[in-house]
Amino acid sequence: MALRLTENRISRRTFLRSSAATGLLAVGGSLALPGISRAADRPVVTHGVQSGDVTANRAVLWSRTDRPSRAVFEWSTTESFANPTRLPTLTALPDNDYAVKILAEGLPSDQEIFYRVLFSDLADPNVVAEPITGHLRTAPAGLRDVSFVWSGDTVGQGWGINPDAGGMKGYATMLKHDPDFFIHSGDNVYSDGVIKAEVDLPDGTKWKNITTPEKSKVAETLDEFRGQYKYNFMDENVRAMYAAVPVFTQWDDHEVTNNWSDSKVLGDAYTEKNIHVLSARAAKAFHEWMPIATTLAEPQRVYRKIAYGPLLDVFMLDMRTYRGPNGDNLEPVEGGVAAFLGAEQLAWLKRELLASKATWKVIAADMPLSIVVWDNAKDKKGFEAVSNNKEGKPLGRELEFADLLRFIKAAGIRNTVWLTADVHYTAAHYYNPDKAAFQDFDPFWEFVSGPIHAGTFGPGDLDTTFGPELKFVKAPPADGPQNLPPSAGLQFFGHVKIAADTRVMTVTLMDTADAALWSVDLEPKRA
């Protein structure tokens, strides 16, 4: 769809509708164009705009162009961009795939923020791209209702962008809920997921994918990893969602390769056999393309806390970078090959949970606590997640979480809720110490919801170490066909609303047809 300059007097709902239709919105306003150039000569904003890691006073802003350029972001609280604030100039260069991002600080709390980016050709500043606008809402400093969505697993198992099926419709469904933000629980891309032009379906029809050279093989080079993100942003639903709603993103294995750890042995599909080289390239592409806030203390750190006002703190975990190998998971002591979060991240999480004054502490995990996830599912060997599928006391990776749960109870930390995706179905688990082998913890909930656009699989077994009670599940039958396509209708996300007056958290498990499958109201416990 062609973009044109318009007078930027739009309502917020109009912005969302425009974003849903195009994924982008070209605007006019006060951003002065330094010269006039033919459209064919101008830099192109190739994949829209994104924002992320939004708090009460800051947000990360992102965009990408097609050539060496200077980039300027502006933001305003008015739709007409009256008296906009201009941010420092950035330079889009090949070293960062012509992508730019910046931390916009000093934003007013609890405000609708409109932002835009202008790229000018580095060789000729008079050659200027049409500005593209995005939207975000900053966190409140006081009490107001908060709502957000979460899911994971995008373009997995060969199910890519099918224009005949409306593309990745789950993103459009989430956008309808006008959330404050979206937690992507990992597997933003499937770097090991080859996309074929056609896939035969059981009913005799074909699933028809858009294809690209980078998705025709497993990603190994830096440009191939970058191509995984470029592919997803070809979908107008994805572009629309990310232009209108901030993303809090984390990574899991498929941003690199299936079941990745530092000890991963790469198979015949890979010419590059060094997992450290592969993961370094993948990490660079992830941080180039995702609007994630970084720290000079560890520039590629994924774990972080995002404060979203007095009702909510979000703790984004990294269950991938610091883990040991996927083995039998039966070590009697914590750390070493039994590491999962790792000592530094675990200490950080305890410290930040203890310091949190928010009513609700959402722990965004890229893998579930008690669902049994095999490293080798066919032969049922090795473990990919926390559980070791053994009854009795915690062992292996479970030791870190027993330590964490014990600490949360002893410190009197209330109202922790765990959110995850990863296993390609949706479920609600209530962790009951009375039903657990390890009982030194307070009860809590874990909610699972995904995929947003990938193959769907049957439910996994539950390890009883921490006493999970299955309250709801929707998935293909375990003894039935697996890797069901998005057209089968088993694609999921979760919606959370926290009411300002009662502080009750309502969690609803949804499908991408926008049906509410199951819901629970969680009353906050007072310290």
DRENDREN-647597 format. One line per field, with one value per residue (C-alpha): residue number from 1; residue in one letter; x, y, z. Coordinates in Angstrom, 2 decimals, padded with zeros to 5 digits. Layout:
residues N
k <- (NUM, ...)
r <- (A, ...)
xx <- (X, ...)
yy <- (Y, ...)
zz <- (Z, ...)
END
This chain:
residues 527
k <- (1, 2, 3, 4, 5, 6, 7, 8, 9, 10, 11, 12, 13, 14, 15, 16, 17, 18, 19, 20, 21, 22, 23, 24, 25, 26, 27, 28, 29, 30, 31, 32, 33, 34, 35, 36, 37, 38, 39, 40, 41, 42, 43, 44, 45, 46, 47, 48, 49, 50, 51, 52, 53, 54, 55, 56, 57, 58, 59, 60, 61, 62, 63, 64, 65, 66, 67, 68, 69, 70, 71, 72, 73, 74, 75, 76, 77, 78, 79, 80, 81, 82, 83, 84, 85, 86, 87, 88, 89, 90, 91, 92, 93, 94, 95, 96, 97, 98, 99, 100, 101, 102, 103, 104, 105, 106, 107, 108, 109, 110, 111, 112, 113, 114, 115, 116, 117, 118, 119, 120, 121, 122, 123, 124, 125, 126, 127, 128, 129, 130, 131, 132, 133, 134, 135, 136, 137, 138, 139, 140, 141, 142, 143, 144, 145, 146, 147, 148, 149, 150, 151, 152, 153, 154, 155, 156, 157, 158, 159, 160, 161, 162, 163, 164, 165, 166, 167, 168, 169, 170, 171, 172, 173, 174, 175, 176, 177, 178, 179, 180, 181, 182, 183, 184, 185, 186, 187, 188, 189, 190, 191, 192, 193, 194, 195, 196, 197, 198, 199, 200, 201, 202, 203, 204, 205, 206, 207, 208, 209, 210, 211, 212, 213, 214, 215, 216, 217, 218, 219, 220, 221, 222, 223, 224, 225, 226, 227, 228, 229, 230, 231, 232, 233, 234, 235, 236, 237, 238, 239, 240, 241, 242, 243, 244, 245, 246, 247, 248, 249, 250, 251, 252, 253, 254, 255, 256, 257, 258, 259, 260, 261, 262, 263, 264, 265, 266, 267, 268, 269, 270, 271, 272, 273, 274, 275, 276, 277, 278, 279, 280, 281, 282, 283, 284, 285, 286, 287, 288, 289, 290, 291, 292, 293, 294, 295, 296, 297, 298, 299, 300, 301, 302, 303, 304, 305, 306, 307, 308, 309, 310, 311, 312, 313, 314, 315, 316, 317, 318, 319, 320, 321, 322, 323, 324, 325, 326, 327, 328, 329, 330, 331, 332, 333, 334, 335, 336, 337, 338, 339, 340, 341, 342, 343, 344, 345, 346, 347, 348, 349, 350, 351, 352, 353, 354, 355, 356, 357, 358, 359, 360, 361, 362, 363, 364, 365, 366, 367, 368, 369, 370, 371, 372, 373, 374, 375, 376, 377, 378, 379, 380, 381, 382, 383, 384, 385, 386, 387, 388, 389, 390, 391, 392, 393, 394, 395, 396, 397, 398, 399, 400, 401, 402, 403, 404, 405, 406, 407, 408, 409, 410, 411, 412, 413, 414, 415, 416, 417, 418, 419, 420, 421, 422, 423, 424, 425, 426, 427, 428, 429, 430, 431, 432, 433, 434, 435, 436, 437, 438, 439, 440, 441, 442, 443, 444, 445, 446, 447, 448, 449, 450, 451, 452, 453, 454, 455, 456, 457, 458, 459, 460, 461, 462, 463, 464, 465, 466, 467, 468, 469, 470, 471, 472, 473, 474, 475, 476, 477, 478, 479, 480, 481, 482, 483, 484, 485, 486, 487, 488, 489, 490, 491, 492, 493, 494, 495, 496, 497, 498, 499, 500, 501, 502, 503, 504, 505, 506, 507, 508, 509, 510, 511, 512, 513, 514, 515, 516, 517, 518, 519, 520, 521, 522, 523, 524, 525, 526, 527)
r <- (M, A, L, R, L, T, E, N, R, I, S, R, R, T, F, L, R, S, S, A, A, T, G, L, L, A, V, G, G, S, L, A, L, P, G, I, S, R, A, A, D, R, P, V, V, T, H, G, V, Q, S, G, D, V, T, A, N, R, A, V, L, W, S, R, T, D, R, P, S, R, A, V, F, E, W, S, T, T, E, S, F, A, N, P, T, R, L, P, T, L, T, A, L, P, D, N, D, Y, A, V, K, I, L, A, E, G, L, P, S, D, Q, E, I, F, Y, R, V, L, F, S, D, L, A, D, P, N, V, V, A, E, P, I, T, G, H, L, R, T, A, P, A, G, L, R, D, V, S, F, V, W, S, G, D, T, V, G, Q, G, W, G, I, N, P, D, A, G, G, M, K, G, Y, A, T, M, L, K, H, D, P, D, F, F, I, H, S, G, D, N, V, Y, S, D, G, V, I, K, A, E, V, D, L, P, D, G, T, K, W, K, N, I, T, T, P, E, K, S, K, V, A, E, T, L, D, E, F, R, G, Q, Y, K, Y, N, F, M, D, E, N, V, R, A, M, Y, A, A, V, P, V, F, T, Q, W, D, D, H, E, V, T, N, N, W, S, D, S, K, V, L, G, D, A, Y, T, E, K, N, I, H, V, L, S, A, R, A, A, K, A, F, H, E, W, M, P, I, A, T, T, L, A, E, P, Q, R, V, Y, R, K, I, A, Y, G, P, L, L, D, V, F, M, L, D, M, R, T, Y, R, G, P, N, G, D, N, L, E, P, V, E, G, G, V, A, A, F, L, G, A, E, Q, L, A, W, L, K, R, E, L, L, A, S, K, A, T, W, K, V, I, A, A, D, M, P, L, S, I, V, V, W, D, N, A, K, D, K, K, G, F, E, A, V, S, N, N, K, E, G, K, P, L, G, R, E, L, E, F, A, D, L, L, R, F, I, K, A, A, G, I, R, N, T, V, W, L, T, A, D, V, H, Y, T, A, A, H, Y, Y, N, P, D, K, A, A, F, Q, D, F, D, P, F, W, E, F, V, S, G, P, I, H, A, G, T, F, G, P, G, D, L, D, T, T, F, G, P, E, L, K, F, V, K, A, P, P, A, D, G, P, Q, N, L, P, P, S, A, G, L, Q, F, F, G, H, V, K, I, A, A, D, T, R, V, M, T, V, T, L, M, D, T, A, D, A, A, L, W, S, V, D, L, E, P, K, R, A)
xx <- (000.00, 001.42, 002.17, 001.51, 002.09, -001.03, -002.01, -001.27, -004.55, -005.49, -007.26, -005.59, -008.13, -007.50, -003.80, -004.50, -006.80, -004.23, -001.49, -003.62, -004.19, -000.63, 001.76, 003.06, 001.76, 003.43, 002.92, 003.62, 003.72, 006.60, 009.49, 011.17, 012.26, 015.69, 014.96, 012.74, 013.61, 011.94, 010.38, 012.52, 015.70, 014.72, 015.86, 013.18, 011.95, 012.11, 010.42, 008.47, 009.07, 009.06, 009.23, 010.15, 011.01, 008.66, 008.60, 007.10, 009.80, 011.63, 011.30, 013.49, 012.65, 013.73, 013.64, 015.62, 016.40, 017.96, 021.21, 023.78, 021.70, 021.35, 018.35, 016.41, 013.61, 011.06, 008.31, 005.27, 002.22, 000.04, -001.15, -000.17, 003.43, 003.14, 006.40, 008.03, 011.14, 013.97, 016.45, 020.16, 021.08, 021.92, 023.76, 022.45, 025.39, 025.99, 027.70, 024.28, 022.29, 021.06, 019.02, 018.99, 017.59, 017.75, 016.67, 014.23, 014.41, 012.44, 009.07, 006.01, 004.31, 000.94, 000.85, 000.08, 003.35, 003.59, 007.04, 008.49, 011.75, 013.30, 016.15, 018.29, 020.79, 024.28, 025.68, 023.13, 021.16, 018.58, 017.46, 015.00, 012.68, 009.03, 008.71, 007.04, 005.04, 004.65, 002.77, 003.31, 001.78, 004.13, 003.68, 001.68, 003.25, -000.06, -002.92, -004.68, -005.80, -002.98, -003.43, -001.01, -000.74, 001.88, 002.76, 005.76, 006.93, 006.72, 007.13, 008.03, 007.95, 007.70, 004.53, 005.42, 003.54, 000.56, -001.17, -004.14, -004.75, -004.38, -000.76, 000.04, -003.45, -002.62, -000.79, -003.88, -006.02, -003.71, -003.71, -007.52, -007.18, -005.26, -002.72, -000.20, 002.54, 003.25, 005.59, 007.20, 008.28, 010.98, 011.48, 010.90, 012.28, 013.14, 016.68, 016.78, 013.30, 013.34, 010.34, 009.14, 006.89, 004.14, 003.21, 000.67, -002.19, -004.13, -007.30, -005.57, -005.10, -001.79, -000.36, 001.44, 004.32, 006.10, 009.72, 013.07, 016.65, 017.49, 014.61, 015.56, 018.22, 019.31, 020.84, 024.62, 025.96, 025.15, 023.10, 021.13, 020.29, 019.23, 017.07, 015.00, 013.75, 013.31, 011.06, 008.72, 008.49, 007.25, 003.91, 001.66, 000.08, 003.47, 004.43, 001.09, 001.34, 004.88, 004.20, 001.32, 002.28, 005.65, 007.26, 009.09, 011.10, 013.28, 014.96, 014.94, 016.60, 015.35, 016.86, 020.05, 019.16, 016.97, 017.76, 020.82, 023.36, 027.11, 027.64, 025.36, 026.78, 025.65, 024.37, 024.80, 022.61, 025.36, 028.58, 029.50, 030.21, 031.23, 028.22, 029.99, 030.39, 026.79, 025.32, 027.45, 026.06, 022.54, 022.90, 024.12, 021.12, 018.72, 020.01, 020.06, 016.43, 014.76, 013.95, 015.54, 017.28, 020.91, 023.42, 027.14, 027.62, 026.70, 025.79, 024.00, 022.15, 018.59, 017.46, 016.16, 013.35, 010.79, 008.82, 005.28, 003.90, 002.78, 000.72, 003.34, 007.00, 007.99, 011.10, 012.35, 014.45, 017.12, 016.98, 019.31, 022.59, 023.92, 022.68, 024.73, 024.35, 021.09, 021.88, 020.21, 019.53, 020.08, 023.03, 022.85, 024.32, 023.44, 025.61, 028.13, 026.50, 023.25, 023.13, 020.07, 019.65, 023.19, 024.40, 024.54, 021.08, 019.59, 021.14, 019.87, 016.34, 016.26, 017.60, 015.11, 012.13, 013.01, 013.29, 010.05, 007.24, 004.78, 001.65, 002.26, 005.59, 005.32, 008.21, 008.42, 010.16, 011.07, 010.51, 008.02, 008.96, 007.36, 006.39, 008.73, 010.58, 012.93, 016.11, 015.64, 011.87, 011.97, 014.20, 013.24, 016.82, 018.20, 016.23, 015.70, 013.75, 013.85, 012.15, 013.97, 010.77, 011.63, 009.44, 011.06, 013.43, 014.81, 017.87, 019.82, 018.28, 015.40, 017.78, 018.00, 014.23, 013.83, 016.31, 014.38, 010.96, 012.30, 013.76, 010.49, 008.61, 011.20, 011.42, 007.65, 007.51, 003.87, 001.98, 004.45, 002.99, 004.93, 004.20, 005.72, 005.16, 007.65, 005.62, 003.13, -000.13, -001.93, -002.38, -002.85, -000.87, -001.42, 001.64, 000.45, 003.05, 000.65, 000.94, 004.70, 007.76, 009.51, 007.15, 009.09, 007.29, 004.10, 001.48, 001.70, 000.38, 002.12, 000.34, 001.42, 000.23, 001.54, 002.30, 001.28, 002.21, 003.86, 003.05, 000.84, 001.74, 000.10, 000.44, 003.56, 003.76, 003.98, 006.80, 005.44, 008.51, 006.85, 003.27, 001.70, -002.04, -003.37, -006.33, -006.78, -005.18, -006.00, -003.81, -004.01, -004.58, -001.27, -001.96, -003.16, -001.44, 001.18, 002.67, -000.76, -000.75, -002.07, -005.15, -006.12, -007.10, -004.90, -002.85, -002.83, -001.95, -002.72, -004.30, -003.73, -005.66, -004.89, -007.70, -006.60, -009.44, -009.20, -005.67, -007.14, -005.24, -007.43, -005.61, -007.43, -006.13, -007.20, -006.98, -006.17, -009.81, -010.27, -012.16, -011.67, -010.92, -010.42, -009.99, -009.16, -009.23, -006.24, -006.73, -003.57, -002.15, -001.13, 002.34)
yy <- (000.00, 003.36, 005.85, 009.54, 012.60, 013.59, 016.29, 014.66, 015.39, 011.86, 010.39, 007.59, 005.11, 006.39, 005.75, 002.18, 001.61, 003.10, 000.99, -002.11, -001.38, -000.56, -001.25, 002.30, 005.85, 008.61, 012.08, 015.71, 018.27, 020.37, 018.10, 020.26, 018.56, 019.96, 019.64, 018.20, 014.98, 012.50, 009.61, 007.11, 008.82, 008.97, 006.66, 004.11, 003.21, -000.49, -002.10, 000.60, 001.72, 000.04, 001.03, -001.03, -001.20, 001.68, 003.06, 006.23, 008.45, 006.63, 004.31, 002.76, 003.90, 001.93, 002.08, 001.02, 002.44, 001.11, 003.11, 005.12, 007.89, 010.33, 009.59, 011.94, 010.85, 013.31, 012.77, 014.74, 014.34, 015.94, 014.28, 017.31, 017.23, 020.74, 021.67, 018.25, 017.17, 016.23, 013.55, 013.41, 012.47, 008.85, 007.33, 004.30, 002.34, -001.15, -002.22, -002.19, -003.21, 000.41, -000.01, 002.66, 002.82, 005.36, 005.68, 008.58, 009.93, 012.63, 011.48, 012.54, 009.75, 008.29, 009.99, 009.03, 009.62, 009.97, 009.60, 009.73, 009.22, 011.09, 009.59, 011.77, 010.32, 010.57, 011.44, 014.21, 015.62, 017.07, 013.56, 012.75, 009.85, 010.38, 010.46, 007.48, 007.72, 005.33, 005.40, 004.35, 004.98, 005.69, 003.99, 005.82, 007.45, 007.00, 004.53, 003.66, 000.43, -001.45, -004.04, -006.03, -009.14, -011.84, -014.73, -016.19, -018.36, -016.54, -018.30, -021.69, -025.20, -023.98, -021.90, -018.55, -015.57, -016.79, -013.78, -015.93, -016.66, -013.02, -013.24, -013.41, -012.61, -013.17, -009.84, -008.07, -009.73, -008.61, -005.06, -004.95, -005.07, -001.77, -003.09, -000.93, -003.30, -006.76, -009.27, -011.46, -014.50, -015.62, -017.31, -013.96, -015.70, -019.25, -018.96, -022.72, -022.79, -023.23, -021.79, -023.60, -022.06, -024.63, -027.09, -029.86, -029.86, -032.94, -031.77, -031.74, -027.98, -026.15, -023.59, -021.04, -019.10, -015.96, -017.04, -015.26, -016.46, -016.03, -018.32, -021.02, -022.50, -022.38, -019.02, -019.04, -015.70, -012.39, -011.34, -014.59, -013.93, -010.41, -011.90, -013.78, -010.48, -008.91, -011.79, -011.33, -007.60, -008.29, -009.06, -006.02, -007.28, -007.42, -003.94, -002.52, -004.05, -002.89, 000.62, 001.05, -001.03, -001.25, -004.68, -006.10, -008.85, -011.71, -014.50, -018.27, -020.90, -020.34, -016.88, -018.98, -022.64, -025.34, -026.12, -023.90, -023.72, -023.11, -026.87, -027.35, -029.59, -028.34, -030.90, -031.56, -028.61, -026.25, -025.37, -023.18, -025.70, -023.28, -022.56, -019.54, -017.94, -018.77, -017.38, -014.22, -013.47, -014.23, -011.95, -009.08, -009.42, -009.69, -006.50, -004.65, -005.50, -005.52, -002.30, -003.60, -001.28, -002.17, -001.45, -000.75, -003.16, -005.97, -004.57, -007.71, -008.47, -009.64, -009.95, -006.69, -005.11, -002.85, -000.72, 000.03, 002.17, 001.35, -001.68, -003.60, -004.48, -006.87, -009.02, -010.24, -013.40, -014.94, -018.72, -019.27, -017.39, -018.64, -022.24, -025.40, -028.25, -030.10, -033.29, -035.61, -032.64, -034.65, -032.82, -032.68, -029.17, -025.86, -024.19, -025.47, -027.80, -027.42, -023.66, -022.26, -018.62, -018.54, -017.11, -013.44, -013.37, -015.25, -012.77, -009.87, -011.31, -011.76, -008.25, -006.62, -008.60, -007.59, -003.93, -003.88, -001.74, -002.62, -004.56, -007.25, -008.76, -010.47, -012.83, -013.21, -016.53, -017.85, -021.44, -023.08, -024.31, -027.74, -028.80, -031.57, -030.40, -032.99, -032.07, -035.15, -035.62, -038.69, -040.70, -038.81, -037.96, -034.85, -031.89, -028.52, -026.72, -026.68, -029.98, -033.33, -035.43, -037.04, -037.12, -036.06, -033.38, -030.74, -031.73, -030.13, -026.93, -027.24, -026.27, -022.65, -022.34, -024.04, -021.48, -018.62, -019.79, -020.29, -016.77, -015.22, -016.83, -015.97, -012.35, -011.91, -010.97, -011.05, -011.34, -012.98, -014.33, -016.26, -015.85, -017.95, -019.48, -021.92, -025.17, -024.20, -024.55, -022.64, -023.63, -022.37, -023.91, -023.27, -024.16, -025.66, -026.48, -028.99, -031.06, -030.56, -032.63, -029.34, -027.36, -024.33, -021.73, -019.71, -020.67, -018.90, -019.07, -019.75, -019.04, -020.41, -019.02, -019.47, -019.88, -016.64, -017.97, -021.39, -025.09, -026.23, -029.29, -031.48, -030.87, -031.90, -033.86, -031.98, -032.63, -032.69, -031.24, -027.84, -029.10, -027.69, -028.21, -028.06, -025.68, -025.31, -026.52, -026.26, -028.14, -030.85, -034.32, -035.82, -038.94, -036.97, -035.08, -032.55, -029.42, -028.16, -025.10, -021.68, -022.38, -025.14, -022.40, -023.41, -020.23, -018.46, -015.37, -014.16, -010.92, -009.34, -006.47, -004.93, -002.78, 000.45, 000.52, -003.05, -003.99, -007.31, -008.96, -010.67, -013.16, -014.40, -017.07, -016.21, -017.66, -015.63, -015.69, -013.47, -016.04, -015.93, -019.55, -019.30, -016.54, -016.03, -013.04, -012.88, -010.95, -009.18, -010.27, -007.54, -007.61)
zz <- (000.00, -000.99, 001.77, 001.44, 003.55, 005.47, 007.87, 011.22, 012.96, 013.89, 016.85, 018.75, 017.39, 013.88, 014.42, 015.48, 012.49, 010.12, 011.64, 011.35, 007.69, 006.69, 009.52, 009.03, 008.89, 006.90, 008.36, 007.88, 010.68, 011.95, 010.97, 008.34, 005.14, 004.15, 000.48, -002.19, -003.95, -006.21, -004.31, -006.21, -004.93, -001.27, 001.50, 002.28, 005.77, 005.10, 008.11, 009.88, 013.46, 016.86, 020.49, 023.52, 027.23, 028.06, 031.60, 033.07, 031.59, 028.82, 025.84, 023.17, 019.62, 016.53, 012.76, 009.67, 006.26, 003.06, 002.81, 004.79, 006.34, 009.18, 011.37, 013.63, 015.97, 017.32, 019.86, 020.97, 023.19, 020.52, 017.37, 015.31, 016.64, 018.01, 019.72, 019.27, 021.14, 018.81, 019.88, 019.01, 015.49, 014.71, 011.76, 009.90, 008.51, 007.07, 010.31, 011.99, 008.92, 008.54, 011.73, 014.43, 017.94, 020.72, 024.35, 024.55, 028.10, 029.89, 028.58, 030.59, 032.52, 031.60, 028.22, 024.65, 022.83, 019.08, 017.61, 014.13, 012.31, 009.41, 007.40, 005.14, 002.69, 004.13, 000.70, 000.14, 003.10, 000.70, -000.22, 002.56, 003.32, 004.12, 007.93, 009.58, 012.80, 015.71, 019.00, 022.60, 026.00, 028.91, 032.26, 034.90, 037.94, 039.77, 039.67, 036.43, 034.82, 033.10, 030.37, 028.26, 026.11, 025.83, 023.54, 021.73, 018.83, 015.49, 012.10, 013.50, 012.03, 008.45, 008.85, 007.37, 005.95, 003.94, 002.34, 001.32, 005.01, 006.06, 007.17, 010.87, 012.08, 015.74, 015.80, 014.46, 017.13, 019.91, 018.53, 018.77, 022.56, 022.57, 025.12, 026.94, 025.76, 024.37, 026.03, 023.40, 025.40, 022.98, 019.63, 017.95, 014.86, 013.87, 012.57, 012.06, 010.47, 006.71, 004.88, 001.76, -000.84, -000.25, 002.49, 001.91, 004.42, 005.56, 003.82, 000.45, 000.26, 000.41, 002.78, 000.60, 002.15, 001.09, 000.71, 000.84, 000.26, 003.97, 004.96, 002.46, 004.78, 008.41, 009.37, 009.73, 008.48, 010.12, 007.09, 007.25, 010.90, 010.00, 007.28, 009.86, 011.30, 007.88, 006.94, 009.91, 009.26, 005.75, 007.45, 007.70, 010.92, 012.63, 011.41, 012.56, 016.02, 016.63, 015.33, 017.77, 020.83, 022.64, 022.81, 025.83, 024.19, 025.34, 023.47, 023.65, 021.49, 017.95, 017.69, 017.34, 016.74, 018.29, 021.96, 021.89, 024.69, 024.71, 024.48, 021.46, 018.74, 015.34, 012.86, 009.17, 008.15, 009.37, 007.60, 010.58, 013.34, 016.12, 018.35, 019.86, 016.44, 015.54, 018.76, 018.51, 015.06, 016.24, 019.26, 017.11, 014.79, 017.76, 019.36, 016.02, 015.28, 018.70, 020.64, 023.82, 026.30, 026.87, 029.60, 029.32, 032.23, 029.80, 026.37, 025.16, 028.38, 027.90, 031.54, 033.00, 035.03, 033.39, 035.86, 034.71, 037.52, 041.06, 040.00, 038.02, 037.65, 034.85, 035.30, 031.93, 032.34, 030.12, 030.43, 027.49, 027.72, 031.06, 031.09, 031.25, 028.75, 028.18, 030.08, 032.58, 034.88, 038.07, 039.65, 043.46, 043.74, 042.16, 039.52, 037.03, 034.51, 036.50, 035.88, 034.14, 035.12, 036.44, 039.74, 038.69, 037.11, 040.07, 042.52, 040.41, 040.37, 044.14, 044.69, 042.31, 043.60, 047.14, 046.14, 044.14, 045.55, 042.79, 043.69, 041.06, 040.08, 036.71, 036.00, 032.22, 031.60, 028.18, 029.36, 031.77, 035.23, 035.37, 031.85, 030.77, 027.65, 026.18, 024.36, 022.19, 022.13, 019.89, 022.22, 025.40, 026.26, 027.93, 029.20, 027.55, 030.29, 034.12, 034.93, 035.06, 035.01, 038.36, 041.44, 044.69, 045.86, 043.44, 041.42, 038.60, 037.26, 039.70, 042.50, 041.34, 041.35, 044.71, 046.03, 044.39, 045.61, 049.14, 049.06, 047.85, 050.73, 053.39, 052.23, 052.27, 048.58, 047.50, 044.22, 041.87, 038.61, 035.97, 032.24, 029.47, 026.02, 024.36, 024.34, 021.61, 023.52, 026.26, 029.91, 033.46, 036.33, 040.03, 042.10, 045.36, 048.04, 049.58, 046.39, 045.94, 046.74, 047.60, 049.82, 051.09, 048.96, 048.78, 046.16, 042.81, 039.23, 035.94, 032.65, 029.29, 025.96, 022.44, 019.66, 018.04, 014.57, 014.49, 014.68, 017.56, 019.64, 022.26, 026.00, 027.87, 031.09, 034.38, 036.84, 040.41, 042.19, 042.71, 042.85, 039.67, 039.37, 035.83, 035.88, 032.12, 028.90, 025.22, 022.78, 020.14, 021.59, 022.67, 020.59, 017.55, 014.73, 015.83, 014.29, 013.31, 011.02, 012.06, 009.94, 012.41, 014.86, 017.79, 018.05, 021.40, 023.41, 026.90, 028.08, 031.49, 033.05, 036.43, 037.82, 039.46, 042.00, 043.32, 042.11, 040.97, 038.13, 035.54, 033.31, 030.22, 027.86, 024.30, 020.82, 017.75, 016.65, 019.74, 021.79, 025.54, 026.48, 030.24, 032.81, 036.47, 038.81, 041.16, 044.38, 045.56, 048.88, 051.29, 052.81)
END
